[in-house]
Amino acid sequence: MKLDVLGMQAFVGVATCGSFARAADMLSVTSPALTRRLMNLESQLGVQLLERTTRSVSLTAAGASLLPRARQLLDELAATFNEVSGTGLSQRGTVTIACVPTVGVQFLPALLREYSQHHPDNRVRILDHTSHGVAEAVQRREAEFGISLADVPFSDLESTPILKDRFALICRRDHPLARRRQLRWEELQPHALIVPGGGSSNRPALDAILGPLNAKLQALYEVQRSATAVGLVAEGLGAAIVPELSIQPGAYPQLRLVQLNTPVVERTFVLLRRKGSAMSPPARALHDLIVRRARRL
């Protein structure tokens, strides 16, 4: 049987007010509309709920039996509606996002800690992909939004710049360059290096800005992930060119990070989402938190 909420409201209103006119005024409807709602409810139930005279309204036996249950039902329905439409159930759920691995090392963990403080019941699924893979995950609706590099154009996606990251050199404390605070790129030429490989999202930025100088560097190892480069450096296999965000502060006390300039090589990270898409409330809360954090940075 279909639940007639409007009929229940009409019945409880009349029973409470003792008058059709006062009940109609309380529910902000006309008296004829209120009467129709009550008659529809009585027709659906197959019983008469109210006895009407020109001067009074009284409950039938069926009406007296239904009234406390109807009041409880409407109260529970109102409480559920308030919970869902406020900061309750509508804000709870699972958020799926995609991101490039570098963002997952330093930027995203601190942000998710803040998010979990405000939304402790929410689950977050993170799909770590290459820059192109992040865009495809958002495009295929596998993720509600993504954090990617700004070099992947998709006509059906909109992007919002949120973060810049520059390339640096990491080396062990016993490396000849470990005591330097800054280096020019050409100063790297005599040293064995671990560099981003051809399939890495980092390689295009280096090729575009460094040009011929990039080819002169001694690439002893090529890797696809910055985390791999960090591990090789920790084992003393050379110094590595990596984005600064790929090193979590304090994670490798034996490593030093040296800034690279002349030129400064930077990458821009963007938030990607489908044009015209409506995100779930949990995803919207995380998306907006990322935007606010990016503005502070």
C-alpha positions as semicolon CSV with decimal commas, in nm:
position;residue;x (nm);y (nm);z (nm)
1;M;0,000;0,000;0,000
2;K;0,125;0,344;-0,093
3;L;0,197;0,568;0,205
4;D;-0,017;0,881;0,183
5;V;0,196;1,133;0,372
6;L;-0,022;1,430;0,277
7;G;-0,335;1,248;0,395
8;M;-0,163;1,157;0,723
9;Q;-0,063;1,520;0,775
10;A;-0,421;1,631;0,708
11;F;-0,563;1,375;0,950
12;V;-0,320;1,458;1,232
13;G;-0,368;1,832;1,171
14;V;-0,747;1,816;1,198
15;A;-0,733;1,582;1,500
16;T;-0,487;1,814;1,674
17;C;-0,659;2,143;1,594
18;G;-1,017;2,015;1,623
19;S;-1,106;2,222;1,317
20;F;-1,063;2,195;0,941
21;A;-1,007;2,568;0,909
22;R;-0,735;2,584;1,174
23;A;-0,567;2,271;1,038
24;A;-0,569;2,412;0,686
25;D;-0,411;2,731;0,813
26;M;-0,142;2,534;1,005
27;L;-0,054;2,328;0,695
28;S;-0,073;2,631;0,462
29;V;-0,337;2,476;0,234
30;T;-0,696;2,564;0,153
31;S;-0,982;2,396;0,339
32;P;-1,108;2,218;0,022
33;A;-0,757;2,083;-0,045
34;L;-0,733;1,959;0,314
35;T;-1,071;1,790;0,285
36;R;-0,966;1,613;-0,036
37;R;-0,647;1,485;0,127
38;L;-0,840;1,344;0,423
39;M;-1,105;1,185;0,200
40;N;-0,834;1,023;-0,013
41;L;-0,673;0,875;0,301
42;E;-1,006;0,740;0,428
43;S;-1,075;0,592;0,085
44;Q;-0,733;0,427;0,077
45;L;-0,777;0,281;0,427
46;G;-1,142;0,188;0,373
47;V;-1,252;0,336;0,706
48;Q;-1,388;0,666;0,833
49;L;-1,143;0,847;1,060
50;L;-1,339;1,158;1,159
51;E;-1,701;1,236;1,234
52;R;-1,788;1,581;1,105
53;T;-2,076;1,803;1,207
54;T;-2,137;2,169;1,130
55;R;-1,991;2,263;1,467
56;S;-1,741;1,995;1,567
57;V;-1,500;1,726;1,456
58;S;-1,443;1,406;1,654
59;L;-1,243;1,088;1,605
60;T;-1,403;0,757;1,516
61;A;-1,276;0,442;1,685
62;A;-1,049;0,378;1,383
63;G;-0,927;0,738;1,396
64;A;-0,847;0,718;1,768
65;S;-0,647;0,399;1,705
66;L;-0,456;0,549;1,411
67;L;-0,375;0,892;1,561
68;P;-0,080;0,803;1,791
69;R;0,073;0,584;1,521
70;A;0,029;0,852;1,259
71;R;0,195;1,110;1,482
72;Q;0,490;0,877;1,549
73;L;0,523;0,800;1,178
74;L;0,530;1,169;1,081
75;D;0,778;1,252;1,359
76;E;1,015;0,974;1,246
77;L;0,979;1,080;0,885
78;A;1,058;1,443;0,972
79;A;1,363;1,341;1,178
80;T;1,494;1,121;0,895
81;F;1,441;1,399;0,642
82;N;1,627;1,648;0,860
83;E;1,918;1,408;0,908
84;V;1,953;1,331;0,539
85;S;1,911;1,688;0,417
86;G;2,141;1,838;0,680
87;T;2,486;1,724;0,778
88;G;2,387;1,363;0,827
89;L;2,333;1,083;0,578
90;S;2,358;1,300;0,268
91;Q;2,716;1,381;0,367
92;R;2,810;1,018;0,430
93;G;2,934;0,765;0,181
94;T;3,230;0,653;-0,024
95;V;3,431;0,898;-0,235
96;T;3,638;0,769;-0,525
97;I;3,909;0,998;-0,658
98;A;4,201;0,948;-0,895
99;C;4,543;1,108;-0,858
100;V;4,898;1,088;-0,982
101;P;5,125;0,906;-0,732
102;T;5,329;1,216;-0,642
103;V;5,022;1,385;-0,496
104;G;4,959;1,081;-0,278
105;V;5,294;1,111;-0,102
106;Q;5,278;1,451;0,065
107;F;4,987;1,670;-0,044
108;L;4,694;1,429;-0,018
109;P;4,762;1,255;0,319
110;A;4,755;1,576;0,523
111;L;4,443;1,687;0,342
112;L;4,264;1,356;0,402
113;R;4,347;1,380;0,771
114;E;4,158;1,709;0,785
115;Y;3,872;1,563;0,580
116;S;3,835;1,262;0,812
117;Q;3,810;1,490;1,114
118;H;3,497;1,650;0,967
119;H;3,360;1,334;0,799
120;P;3,474;1,038;1,013
121;D;3,216;0,798;0,863
122;N;3,321;0,851;0,502
123;R;3,541;0,612;0,306
124;V;3,783;0,737;0,040
125;R;3,900;0,519;-0,249
126;I;4,214;0,646;-0,423
127;L;4,301;0,533;-0,775
128;D;4,664;0,623;-0,838
129;H;4,737;0,646;-1,210
130;T;4,954;0,826;-1,455
131;S;4,837;1,171;-1,555
132;H;4,659;1,030;-1,859
133;G;4,508;0,751;-1,650
134;V;4,364;1,001;-1,401
135;A;4,189;1,188;-1,680
136;E;4,050;0,866;-1,824
137;A;3,923;0,750;-1,484
138;V;3,730;1,075;-1,440
139;Q;3,605;1,062;-1,798
140;R;3,482;0,702;-1,756
141;R;3,310;0,795;-1,425
142;E;3,533;0,558;-1,228
143;A;3,627;0,858;-1,011
144;E;3,417;1,163;-0,926
145;F;3,718;1,389;-0,974
146;G;4,092;1,363;-1,007
147;I;4,421;1,538;-0,940
148;S;4,647;1,533;-1,241
149;L;4,909;1,728;-1,430
150;A;4,793;2,013;-1,648
151;D;4,927;1,860;-1,968
152;V;4,641;1,618;-2,046
153;P;4,366;1,789;-2,248
154;F;4,020;1,634;-2,260
155;S;3,744;1,842;-2,415
156;D;3,477;1,703;-2,181
157;L;3,673;1,775;-1,862
158;E;3,720;2,102;-1,679
159;S;4,037;2,171;-1,483
160;T;4,116;2,396;-1,187
161;P;4,485;2,469;-1,105
162;I;4,556;2,390;-0,741
163;L;4,928;2,336;-0,690
164;K;5,276;2,390;-0,833
165;D;5,567;2,156;-0,776
166;R;5,929;2,202;-0,880
167;F;6,194;1,946;-0,964
168;A;6,486;1,897;-0,725
169;L;6,780;1,667;-0,673
170;I;6,784;1,410;-0,395
171;C;7,105;1,241;-0,285
172;R;7,252;1,070;0,017
173;R;7,439;1,270;0,278
174;D;7,767;1,118;0,158
175;H;7,715;1,235;-0,202
176;P;7,948;1,512;-0,335
177;L;7,649;1,742;-0,394
178;A;7,482;1,684;-0,057
179;R;7,617;2,005;0,101
180;R;7,488;2,229;-0,173
181;R;7,161;2,417;-0,119
182;Q;7,108;2,505;-0,486
183;L;7,244;2,373;-0,813
184;R;7,237;2,473;-1,176
185;W;7,127;2,196;-1,408
186;E;7,459;2,187;-1,594
187;E;7,637;2,108;-1,267
188;L;7,470;1,766;-1,275
189;Q;7,649;1,653;-1,591
190;P;7,951;1,485;-1,420
191;H;7,731;1,278;-1,189
192;A;7,544;0,948;-1,237
193;L;7,172;1,021;-1,221
194;I;6,840;0,847;-1,177
195;V;6,589;1,021;-1,405
196;P;6,223;0,987;-1,506
197;G;6,180;0,740;-1,791
198;G;6,003;0,791;-2,120
199;G;5,669;0,663;-1,989
200;S;5,675;0,881;-1,679
201;S;5,442;1,178;-1,643
202;N;5,746;1,379;-1,529
203;R;5,955;1,331;-1,841
204;P;5,767;1,570;-2,077
205;A;5,823;1,867;-1,845
206;L;6,196;1,803;-1,833
207;D;6,226;1,751;-2,208
208;A;6,025;2,064;-2,287
209;I;6,219;2,302;-2,063
210;L;6,569;2,159;-2,053
211;G;6,587;2,064;-2,422
212;P;6,937;1,952;-2,532
213;L;7,073;1,980;-2,178
214;N;6,849;1,693;-2,071
215;A;7,018;1,463;-2,323
216;K;7,363;1,545;-2,181
217;L;7,280;1,427;-1,831
218;Q;7,424;1,089;-1,730
219;A;7,107;0,882;-1,692
220;L;7,235;0,569;-1,524
221;Y;6,883;0,455;-1,433
222;E;6,541;0,545;-1,574
223;V;6,232;0,488;-1,360
224;Q;5,859;0,540;-1,402
225;R;5,777;0,625;-1,040
226;S;5,949;0,875;-0,814
227;A;5,914;0,633;-0,522
228;T;6,141;0,392;-0,710
229;A;6,397;0,668;-0,759
230;V;6,394;0,747;-0,387
231;G;6,459;0,381;-0,305
232;L;6,754;0,365;-0,545
233;V;6,905;0,680;-0,398
234;A;6,868;0,539;-0,046
235;E;7,076;0,239;-0,159
236;G;7,353;0,466;-0,286
237;L;7,295;0,402;-0,657
238;G;7,316;0,770;-0,752
239;A;7,133;1,100;-0,720
240;A;6,781;1,140;-0,859
241;I;6,582;1,414;-1,028
242;V;6,236;1,408;-0,871
243;P;5,949;1,644;-0,789
244;E;5,980;1,795;-0,442
245;L;5,636;1,661;-0,345
246;S;5,759;1,304;-0,393
247;I;5,967;1,326;-0,074
248;Q;5,779;1,312;0,254
249;P;5,962;1,528;0,512
250;G;6,147;1,313;0,764
251;A;6,080;0,985;0,586
252;Y;6,444;0,943;0,474
253;P;6,677;1,114;0,724
254;Q;6,983;0,999;0,527
255;L;6,876;1,186;0,212
256;R;6,920;1,550;0,123
257;L;6,706;1,757;-0,113
258;V;6,886;2,019;-0,321
259;Q;6,698;2,281;-0,523
260;L;6,759;2,296;-0,897
261;N;6,741;2,629;-1,076
262;T;6,854;2,811;-1,389
263;P;6,602;2,722;-1,506
264;V;6,342;2,634;-1,244
265;V;6,138;2,344;-1,381
266;E;5,786;2,329;-1,240
267;R;5,473;2,128;-1,293
268;T;5,115;2,242;-1,233
269;F;4,860;2,009;-1,078
270;V;4,492;2,052;-1,156
271;L;4,160;1,923;-1,029
272;L;3,977;1,742;-1,307
273;R;3,602;1,683;-1,320
274;R;3,347;1,614;-1,591
275;K;3,184;1,924;-1,731
276;G;2,832;1,969;-1,598
277;S;2,859;1,673;-1,358
278;A;2,694;1,676;-1,017
279;M;2,919;1,533;-0,747
280;S;2,786;1,348;-0,445
281;P;2,784;1,551;-0,120
282;P;3,082;1,356;0,026
283;A;3,283;1,413;-0,293
284;R;3,184;1,780;-0,306
285;A;3,305;1,826;0,053
286;L;3,645;1,676;-0,033
287;H;3,669;1,867;-0,361
288;D;3,598;2,199;-0,189
289;L;3,847;2,121;0,088
290;I;4,118;2,066;-0,175
291;V;4,033;2,399;-0,338
292;R;4,051;2,580;-0,003
293;R;4,384;2,413;0,084
294;A;4,526;2,509;-0,256
295;R;4,429;2,873;-0,201
296;R;4,609;2,872;0,135
297;L;4,919;2,725;-0,026
